[in-house]
């Protein structure tokens, strides 16, 4: 499982909030990512450009 951190405030979440990447899917060239907060209380669904623009990869958990 991959862990990402916010680069800047995004959709009401503060900078440096950590998220787990739960799933990623692709349909006709459009990628979507499902992320959950580290506390597993909130979920957001974003596209690839939002992921690249607003998130930083931190580490991978096995």
Buried (B, 14 or more C-beta within 10 A) or exposed (E): EBBBBBEEEBEEBEEEBBBBBBEEEEEEEEEBBBBBBEEEEBEBEBEBEBBEEBBEEEEEEE
